[in-house]
Amino acid sequence: MRRSVFGFWLCLVIVSGTAATIAGRAAFAAGADEKQQVMAAEQARIMALDSSDVPALERIMADDVTYVHASGKVDTKTSYLDAIRSGKLHYISWVAKNLQVRVEGSAAVVNGEYSVRVTDSRVQPNPFNIDIFILEMWARRDGRWQQIAWQSTRDVASTPAQ
């Protein structure tokens, strides 16, 4: 009788441990999948900026987004997209360096660095290169990831003041 009780508890512990391991792996996979979704949304945003694809940016950016440039200029979604539409703001290239994604529930943070070539006549008339550190917030809304905040800071070690 003792052996069968011991065997029962041993099997229960093994089954519970296996179930916990499987559940943990599934949660990890779900987390990794969410990170990939956020990174895919970020890559779609960069592609849309490179091609001045305003309709794509309208979908990617939340209506209440706050966009703070390395210059200190602050844009709303409307002012940002208007600047792109008018040609006052034109991104020539974006090169990502060391981007990281953290997901917490329906929010995500992207941080890292970009090297950017841009023309922003609201700041200066000529195209310029800038290396920036970024901190970006995303929210899962209506089943998709949307950018809700952007903050960039010029890397003073690699980019001279403009």
Residue pairs with C-beta under 8 A, 6 or more apart in sequence:
31 103
34 103
34 108
35 101
35 102
35 103
35 108
37 145
38 101
38 103
38 108
38 110
38 138
38 145
39 99
39 101
39 110
41 60
41 138
41 144
41 145
41 146
41 147
42 99
42 101
42 110
42 136
42 138
44 56
44 60
45 57
45 60
45 61
45 147
46 94
46 96
47 53
47 56
48 54
48 56
48 57
48 60
49 57
49 84
49 91
49 94
50 91
50 92
50 93
50 94
52 84
52 90
52 91
54 81
54 84
54 85
57 81
57 84
58 77
58 81
60 146
60 147
61 67
61 77
61 80
61 81
61 146
61 147
62 77
62 139
62 141
62 146
62 147
62 148
63 77
64 77
64 148
65 76
65 77
65 80
65 146
65 147
65 148
65 149
65 150
66 74
66 76
66 148
66 149
66 150
67 74
67 75
67 76
67 77
67 80
67 149
67 150
68 74
68 75
68 150
68 151
68 152
69 75
69 120
69 123
69 152
70 130
70 132
70 152
70 153
70 154
71 120
71 123
71 154
71 162
73 120
73 122
73 123
75 83
80 89
83 89
83 120
83 122
84 90
88 120
88 121
88 122
89 118
89 119
89 120
89 121
89 122
90 118
90 119
90 120
91 116
91 117
91 118
92 117
92 118
92 119
92 127
93 115
93 116
93 117
94 114
94 115
94 116
95 114
95 115
95 116
96 112
96 113
96 114
97 112
97 113
97 114
97 115
98 112
98 113
99 110
99 111
99 112
99 113
100 110
100 111
100 112
101 108
101 109
101 110
102 108
102 109
106 139
106 140
106 141
107 137
107 138
107 139
107 140
108 137
108 138
108 139
108 140
108 145
109 135
109 136
109 137
109 138
110 134
110 135
110 136
110 138
111 133
111 134
111 135
111 136
112 133
112 134
113 131
113 132
113 133
113 134
113 155
114 131
114 132
114 134
114 152
115 129
115 130
115 131
115 132
116 129
116 130
116 131
116 132
117 127
117 128
117 129
118 127
118 128
118 130
119 126
119 127
119 128
123 162
124 162
128 162
129 159
130 154
130 159
130 162
131 154
131 155
131 158
131 159
132 152
132 153
132 154
132 155
132 159
133 152
133 153
133 155
134 150
134 151
134 152
134 153
135 150
135 151
135 152
136 147
136 149
136 150
136 151
137 147
137 148
137 149
137 150
138 145
138 146
138 147
138 148
139 145
139 146
139 148
140 146
154 161
